[in-house]
Amino acid sequence: MKKFFIGITIFAVLFAVGFSLSRKETSRTAVWKQSYLALGTVVQIQVRHGERGIAEAAMAKAIAEIRRVEALFTACDPKSPIGTINSSAATSFSVSPEVYGLMRQCDAFWRSTSGAFDAGLGAVSEVWGFRRGQPAVPPAEKLREALKKSGWRHVRLEEGNRLRRTAPVQFDLGAMVPGYAVDRALAVLKREGMAEALVDGGGEIGSTGGEWIIGIQHPRTKGEMVRRLKLRGLAVATSGDYEQYFEKDGRRYHHILDPRTGFPATGCQSVTVLAADDAAADALSTGFFVLGPEETMRFVREMPGVHAMVVDAAGRIHASEGFAAFVVE
């Protein structure tokens, strides 16, 4: 998905965000569904419960939690914790335990992907114009300057929920916050007694209980699924070059940037990751997109409980060992 913080036109078409959803219903309990606007996209929540009123009240609390997370981590609002850091010239900051916790996860995934996942590329994204919804190839000098002050390598996490940066890094957590928001929404639904639920944050999907069937959007054929997957309490996220992009001189430029070059990553059309939680699936789908198919398969082998499918630049499919167990024929 990766539409968080981006000022875009929202289309309420489920395939446009990468997934279709379905649930096997029985005569005993209905599936209740609600759609909301949040995270810069259409968020869908589904729960399986016998009482409509209880289900709808639980879903209302879940979307409220998603919007709380969105407000907390948005880089667009200068009054938010992340916006405050981005607009400050200071080098050291005291943050809330929740913000610090997510930063720790960003640090962990930066390390586990050898820097391919990088939440410190806000300045680079800014010169590309994706954050403003007006993308264009930036002048080479502007891109070089943005790269100099970008990158998680300039970030230090210290005791006492403190964050230090050795360069004026601009944080952009859009490759992880949607997944984290989905996880938080699922936690609310569980607390409210929803034993079977699914939350789709515009392509970042978390589930609990039962068997949910989702479809992975084909990266080049709108409305077509490249695979259908069954989930049992797992989370899934897809990153693709078809979500936010523009074309110039016959070349496709998209929003998933390679931290090493500042240019859109090449080698993949889409990457889908299955993991225990959606924050992890979200971050890894971005990092793996940057790494490319061969490196992704190597990294996944060292990550128990993580499965990945890559559609490479030529449209070929690469899947990690065990991924096939989730495919619905």
C-alpha positions as CSV (number, residue, x, y, z in Angstrom):
1,M,0.0,0.0,0.0
2,K,2.4,2.7,1.2
3,K,-0.1,5.6,0.8
4,F,0.2,6.9,4.3
5,F,0.9,10.6,4.6
6,I,0.4,11.1,0.9
7,G,-2.1,13.7,-0.4
8,I,-3.8,11.6,-3.1
9,T,-7.3,11.1,-4.5
10,I,-8.9,8.1,-2.7
11,F,-10.7,5.5,-4.8
12,A,-13.1,3.2,-3.0
13,V,-12.2,0.3,-5.2
14,L,-10.7,-2.6,-3.2
15,F,-8.5,-3.9,-6.0
16,A,-6.9,-0.5,-6.3
17,V,-5.2,-1.0,-2.9
18,G,-4.0,-4.5,-3.7
19,F,-6.4,-7.0,-2.1
20,S,-9.8,-8.5,-2.3
21,L,-11.4,-10.0,0.8
22,S,-13.9,-12.8,1.5
23,R,-14.9,-15.0,4.4
24,K,-16.7,-18.3,4.4
25,E,-20.0,-17.5,6.2
26,T,-22.3,-19.9,8.1
27,S,-25.9,-19.6,9.1
28,R,-24.9,-19.2,12.8
29,T,-22.9,-16.0,12.7
30,A,-22.8,-13.1,10.2
31,V,-19.8,-11.2,8.9
32,W,-20.2,-7.5,9.6
33,K,-18.2,-5.1,7.4
34,Q,-17.5,-1.4,7.6
35,S,-15.4,0.9,5.4
36,Y,-13.7,4.1,6.5
37,L,-11.3,6.7,5.2
38,A,-8.0,6.7,7.1
39,L,-4.3,6.3,6.4
40,G,-4.8,8.0,3.1
41,T,-6.8,5.1,1.8
42,V,-10.0,3.0,2.3
43,V,-9.7,1.0,5.5
44,Q,-12.0,-2.1,5.7
45,I,-12.8,-3.9,8.9
46,Q,-14.7,-7.2,9.0
47,V,-15.7,-9.2,12.1
48,R,-17.6,-12.4,12.6
49,H,-20.1,-12.0,15.5
50,G,-23.7,-12.9,16.4
51,E,-24.8,-9.3,17.4
52,R,-24.6,-6.5,14.9
53,G,-24.7,-3.7,17.5
54,I,-21.8,-5.2,19.4
55,A,-19.8,-5.8,16.2
56,E,-20.3,-2.2,14.9
57,A,-19.4,-0.7,18.3
58,A,-16.1,-2.8,18.3
59,M,-15.3,-1.7,14.7
60,A,-15.9,1.9,15.6
61,K,-13.3,1.6,18.4
62,A,-10.9,-0.1,16.1
63,I,-11.0,2.7,13.5
64,A,-10.7,5.3,16.3
65,E,-7.4,3.5,17.2
66,I,-6.2,3.6,13.6
67,R,-6.9,7.3,13.5
68,R,-5.1,7.9,16.8
69,V,-2.0,6.1,15.4
70,E,-2.2,8.0,12.2
71,A,-2.3,11.3,14.0
72,L,0.6,10.3,16.3
73,F,3.0,9.3,13.5
74,T,2.1,11.6,10.6
75,A,4.9,13.7,9.2
76,C,2.5,16.1,7.6
77,D,1.3,17.7,10.9
78,P,4.1,19.9,12.4
79,K,2.4,19.4,15.8
80,S,2.6,15.6,15.7
81,P,5.7,14.0,17.4
82,I,7.2,13.1,14.1
83,G,6.4,16.4,12.5
84,T,7.9,18.2,15.5
85,I,11.2,16.3,15.1
86,N,11.2,16.9,11.3
87,S,10.8,20.6,11.7
88,S,13.3,21.0,14.5
89,A,17.0,21.8,14.2
90,A,17.7,20.0,17.5
91,T,19.7,16.8,17.5
92,S,18.3,15.0,20.6
93,F,14.7,14.4,21.5
94,S,12.7,12.8,24.2
95,V,9.7,10.9,22.8
96,S,6.8,8.9,24.2
97,P,7.3,5.1,24.9
98,E,5.0,4.3,22.0
99,V,7.0,6.5,19.5
100,Y,10.2,5.1,20.9
101,G,8.9,1.6,20.6
102,L,8.1,2.0,16.9
103,M,11.5,3.6,16.3
104,R,13.1,0.6,17.9
105,Q,11.3,-1.6,15.4
106,C,12.4,0.7,12.5
107,D,16.0,0.2,13.8
108,A,15.6,-3.5,14.0
109,F,14.2,-3.9,10.4
110,W,16.9,-1.5,9.1
111,R,19.5,-3.8,10.6
112,S,17.8,-7.1,9.5
113,T,17.5,-5.9,5.9
114,S,21.0,-4.5,5.7
115,G,19.7,-1.0,5.4
116,A,17.1,-1.8,2.6
117,F,14.3,-0.7,4.9
118,D,15.1,2.9,5.9
119,A,12.6,5.2,7.7
120,G,15.0,8.1,7.4
121,L,14.3,9.0,3.8
122,G,11.8,11.8,4.3
123,A,14.0,14.4,2.6
124,V,14.6,12.2,-0.4
125,S,10.9,11.5,-0.8
126,E,10.2,15.2,-0.5
127,V,12.4,16.1,-3.4
128,W,10.7,13.5,-5.5
129,G,7.3,15.1,-4.6
130,F,5.6,11.9,-3.6
131,R,4.7,13.3,-0.2
132,R,3.0,16.3,-1.9
133,G,1.3,14.2,-4.5
134,Q,3.2,16.0,-7.3
135,P,5.9,13.6,-8.2
136,A,8.7,14.5,-10.7
137,V,12.3,13.5,-11.3
138,P,14.3,15.8,-9.1
139,P,17.4,17.8,-10.2
140,A,20.6,15.8,-9.5
141,E,22.0,18.4,-7.1
142,K,18.8,18.5,-5.0
143,L,18.8,14.7,-4.8
144,R,22.5,14.6,-3.7
145,E,21.8,17.2,-1.0
146,A,18.8,15.2,0.2
147,L,20.8,12.0,0.4
148,K,23.5,13.7,2.5
149,K,21.0,14.4,5.3
150,S,19.1,11.2,5.0
151,G,19.4,7.6,6.2
152,W,18.9,5.7,9.4
153,R,22.7,5.5,9.8
154,H,22.5,8.9,11.3
155,V,20.0,7.8,14.0
156,R,20.8,6.7,17.5
157,L,18.4,5.3,20.0
158,E,19.4,6.0,23.6
159,E,18.1,5.0,27.1
160,G,15.2,6.8,28.6
161,N,13.2,7.0,25.3
162,R,15.6,9.4,23.7
163,L,16.4,9.7,20.0
164,R,19.5,11.3,18.7
165,R,20.4,12.1,15.1
166,T,23.8,13.1,13.7
167,A,22.3,14.7,10.6
168,P,19.0,16.6,10.0
169,V,17.2,13.3,9.1
170,Q,13.6,13.7,8.1
171,F,11.5,10.7,9.2
172,D,8.9,9.1,7.0
173,L,7.3,6.1,8.7
174,G,4.8,5.4,5.9
175,A,6.4,2.0,5.2
176,M,5.6,0.7,8.7
177,V,2.9,2.8,10.4
178,P,-0.1,1.4,8.4
179,G,0.9,-2.1,9.4
180,Y,1.3,-1.0,13.0
181,A,-2.1,0.7,12.9
182,V,-3.7,-2.5,11.6
183,D,-2.0,-4.4,14.5
184,R,-3.4,-1.9,17.0
185,A,-6.9,-2.1,15.5
186,L,-6.8,-5.9,15.8
187,A,-5.8,-5.6,19.4
188,V,-8.8,-3.4,20.1
189,L,-11.1,-5.9,18.3
190,K,-9.8,-8.8,20.4
191,R,-10.3,-6.7,23.6
192,E,-13.9,-6.1,22.5
193,G,-14.5,-9.8,22.2
194,M,-14.2,-10.2,18.4
195,A,-12.6,-13.6,18.2
196,E,-12.6,-13.5,14.3
197,A,-11.7,-10.3,12.6
198,L,-9.8,-8.9,9.6
199,V,-8.5,-5.4,9.1
200,D,-7.4,-4.1,5.7
201,G,-5.4,-0.9,5.9
202,G,-5.4,-0.4,2.2
203,G,-3.2,-3.4,1.4
204,E,-1.7,-4.1,4.8
205,I,-3.9,-6.8,6.3
206,G,-4.1,-8.4,9.7
207,S,-6.4,-11.2,10.8
208,T,-7.4,-13.2,13.8
209,G,-9.4,-16.4,14.1
210,G,-10.9,-18.5,11.3
211,E,-9.9,-18.7,7.7
212,W,-9.9,-15.5,5.7
213,I,-9.2,-15.5,1.9
214,I,-7.5,-12.5,0.3
215,G,-6.4,-11.9,-3.2
216,I,-3.1,-10.3,-4.2
217,Q,-3.4,-7.7,-6.9
218,H,-1.6,-8.4,-10.2
219,P,0.9,-5.5,-10.5
220,R,0.2,-5.0,-14.2
221,T,-3.4,-6.1,-14.8
222,K,-5.9,-4.1,-12.9
223,G,-8.7,-6.2,-11.3
224,E,-6.7,-9.5,-11.7
225,M,-5.3,-11.5,-8.9
226,V,-1.9,-13.0,-9.2
227,R,-2.5,-15.3,-6.2
228,R,-5.2,-16.0,-3.6
229,L,-4.1,-16.7,0.0
230,K,-5.8,-18.1,3.1
231,L,-4.9,-16.6,6.4
232,R,-5.3,-18.1,9.8
233,G,-4.2,-15.4,12.3
234,L,-1.4,-14.1,10.0
235,A,-0.7,-10.7,8.6
236,V,0.1,-9.8,5.0
237,A,1.4,-6.7,3.2
238,T,2.3,-6.0,-0.4
239,S,4.5,-3.3,-1.8
240,G,4.3,-2.5,-5.5
241,D,5.4,-0.1,-8.2
242,Y,1.8,0.3,-9.4
243,E,0.5,2.2,-6.4
244,Q,2.2,5.6,-6.7
245,Y,4.1,6.2,-9.9
246,F,4.5,8.3,-12.9
247,E,6.1,7.7,-16.3
248,K,8.6,9.9,-18.1
249,D,10.4,9.1,-21.4
250,G,9.1,5.5,-21.2
251,R,10.4,4.8,-17.7
252,R,8.3,4.1,-14.6
253,Y,9.2,6.1,-11.5
254,H,7.6,4.9,-8.3
255,H,7.6,5.8,-4.6
256,I,9.7,2.9,-3.2
257,L,13.1,4.5,-3.0
258,D,16.5,2.8,-2.8
259,P,18.4,4.3,0.2
260,R,21.7,3.8,-1.6
261,T,20.8,5.8,-4.7
262,G,17.8,7.9,-3.9
263,F,16.1,6.6,-7.0
264,P,13.1,4.2,-7.2
265,A,14.2,0.6,-6.6
266,T,14.4,-1.7,-9.6
267,G,14.1,-5.4,-9.9
268,C,10.5,-5.9,-8.7
269,Q,7.0,-5.1,-9.6
270,S,5.6,-6.2,-6.3
271,V,6.5,-8.0,-3.1
272,T,4.1,-9.7,-0.7
273,V,5.1,-10.8,2.8
274,L,3.4,-13.0,5.3
275,A,4.3,-12.6,9.0
276,A,3.0,-12.9,12.5
277,D,2.2,-9.1,12.7
278,D,1.5,-6.5,10.1
279,A,4.1,-4.0,11.2
280,A,6.7,-6.6,10.3
281,A,5.0,-7.6,7.1
282,D,4.7,-3.9,6.1
283,A,8.4,-3.0,6.8
284,L,9.7,-6.2,5.2
285,S,7.7,-5.9,2.0
286,T,9.4,-2.5,1.5
287,G,12.9,-3.7,2.4
288,F,12.5,-6.8,0.2
289,F,11.3,-4.7,-2.7
290,V,14.6,-2.7,-2.5
291,L,16.7,-5.9,-2.1
292,G,15.2,-7.6,-5.2
293,P,14.1,-11.2,-5.7
294,E,17.3,-13.1,-5.2
295,E,18.4,-11.3,-2.1
296,T,14.9,-11.5,-0.7
297,M,14.8,-15.3,-1.0
298,R,18.2,-15.4,0.8
299,F,17.0,-13.1,3.6
300,V,13.7,-14.9,4.1
301,R,15.5,-18.2,4.7
302,E,17.1,-16.6,7.8
303,M,13.7,-15.3,9.1
304,P,11.6,-18.0,10.8
305,G,7.8,-17.4,10.4
306,V,8.3,-15.0,7.4
307,H,7.2,-16.0,3.9
308,A,7.5,-13.9,0.7
309,M,6.5,-13.8,-2.9
310,V,8.1,-11.5,-5.4
311,V,7.0,-10.5,-8.9
312,D,10.2,-9.4,-10.5
313,A,10.7,-6.7,-13.1
314,A,10.0,-9.2,-15.9
315,G,6.8,-10.5,-14.3
316,R,8.3,-13.8,-13.1
317,I,7.2,-15.1,-9.7
318,H,9.6,-16.1,-7.0
319,A,8.3,-17.6,-3.7
320,S,10.0,-18.6,-0.5
321,E,9.8,-22.1,0.8
322,G,6.5,-22.6,2.6
323,F,4.7,-19.8,0.8
324,A,2.8,-22.4,-1.3
325,A,1.0,-23.6,1.9
326,F,-1.0,-20.4,2.0
327,V,-2.0,-20.4,-1.7
328,V,-5.6,-21.2,-2.6
329,E,-5.8,-22.9,-6.0
